[in-house]
Amino acid sequence: MNKHFVLPFLFLTLPLAAEEWPGPDTIGFQARVSKPLADLSDAVGSPAPGIGASLQVELHFDSTICGRVDLGADDWSKLGGSSARSVRALHLGGEVVYFLIEDRDTLLRGPYLTAGLQAVYWSLGANASGTGTSLDTVHPGYTAGFGYRVSRRVDLELKVMASPMTSNQTAGAVMACVTFRL
């Protein structure tokens, strides 16, 4: 079995190791706008922004660390362009969130760093794949970023994503995200 697919699933078992939950776990929705970079921008044929959304479950480990399990989708398509130039990604992954300020009275608020692993299902249009035919493939993805928890229910985040799309194309994107939790 490929280590790139085993690692995200092992990461998702981390909550089982926690002895005590410092606060309630939450479910949230993340919306994002992204700027394609590297081969992703070339595949779409435009530096036009992409859009995406995710459903997130946040698991609290202690007063500075939590984890997220994320299921989402992103779309990079040139407005008014052909579907042959579209690139879509579905992903399942996990992230670790490390809060830079420990404050037990206001649990998990303020600035934080985040990093994660994903399994990404790529769907590339015929012109985007570079082969002349549509292509669907699965590859590992990686995220890293900086965020700020405004309140218990709202996060603002800036992160980068990278993933191979094909054997000779690598996707990259800078993402501006806002997360709302229930």
N, C-alpha and C positions, 0 to 999 in steps of 0.2 A: 504494500500500500504506500502511496506517495506521501512523504512527510509534510508536504504543503497542505494536505487535506486533513491529516491527523492532528497537527498542531492547533488549528482553530477549535476542534472538538475537545481536545484536552484543556484548552483555555476556558471553554465554557463550563468545565467541571470545577473550576476554582471556588465558586460559592459553596460547594460542599465542604470545603476545608475551614470555613469560617465557624467559629464557636458561638459568637454572639452578634446579633445584628444591631448596629448603632442607630438605625432609623428605619422607617418603612421603605420597602422596595417600591419602585414606581414604574408605571408604563407611560411612555411618551411618544410624541410624533415630532420628527425632525424634517424641516423643509430646507432646501439648499439651492443655491445658484453657484455654478462653477465655471471657471475659465479653463478650457482644454489646453493642454501643453503637449509638447513632443509629438509623437506619431498620432495621438488622438486628434490634434488640431489639423494635421495633414489629412487624416482619414475623413474627417467631416468636410474638409475643404473650406473651412471658415473658422476664425477665432471667436465666433458668436458664442455666447454663454449657453451652458446646459442647465437643465433643471433636474431636481431629484427630491425624493422623499423617503423616509424610513419610519418603521415602527420600532421602538426601542424599549427594552426592559432594563431597568437600572437596578443593580444589586449592590447594597452597601456592605463593605467589609469592616471599616473602622472610621475614625474621624478625619482621615485624609485620603482614603482610597476607596473607590467603588469600581464596579465593572459594568459594562453594557453588552447586551446581546442585541444585535441589529439585523433587521430584515428590510431591504430597501431596493429601490430602482432609480436609475439615472438615465437621462436621454440627452444626447448631443445631436441635434439635427439642425441643418441650416434652414432658417425661416424661408418658406417659399421654395425650398430646394427639393431635389429628388430624394425619394426614400432610398435610392441606391447609395447615397452619401450619409445615411443615418447610422449612428452607433448607439446601442442601448446596452445597459448593464443591469443585471439583477444580482444582488449579493446577500450573503448570510455571513455574519462575522461577529467578532467580539472586540471590545476595546477596554483598556485599563485607563482609568481616570485618576490622576494624582493631584490633589488640591495643595496649592503652595502655602496656604495659611491654615494652620490648625486652630479651630475655634469651636470648642465643644458646645458653647451656648447657641451658636448659629451653625449647626451641623452641615458640612459640605456646601459652603458658599464661598464666593470670591474667585480668584484666578486659579486655573488648573492647566495641566498638561495632559495630553491624551495620545495613546498609540494603540494600534490594533492590527489584526489579521482578518482576512475575509476569503471566502470562496466566491469568485465572480464568474457569472455566466454571461459571456459577451455575445451579442448579436450584431453582426456587421453587415451593412448593405453591400451590394456587389462592387461598387466603386470604392467603398471604404475599406474593404478587405485587401485590396491590392491584387486580387486574383481574378476579378471579373465575375465571380459568383458570390452569392451570399454565404456567410460563414457563421456558425454557432460553435462556441468553444468555452471551456471552463479553465480558469487559471487562478492562482492565488493573488490576493491584493493586499496592500499595506497602506495604513493611514498613520498620520502623526499630525498633531496640532496643538493649538493654544485656545483656551476658552475662558469665559467668565460666567459664573452662575450669578445672575442678577437677583433671583429669588428662588424659593424652593421649587417653583414651577417653570422658570424660564432660564435658558442658557443661550449665550451667544458664542459662536465658535468660528475659528479660521483654521482650516487644516489642508493638508496635501494628501493626495491619493496617487498611488502608482500600482500598475499591474501590467503584465504582458497581455496583449490582446491576441497575438498570433506569435509564431516562432520568430518573426522578424519585425514586429510592431509592439511598442510599449506605450501604454496609455499613462498620461499624467494629468492631474487637474488640481487647481487651487480652488477650495470650496469655502464659501461663506454660508454659515448654517445658523438657524435658530431652532431651538428645541422647546416644546411645550409639554409639560408632564401633568398627568392627572393627580 
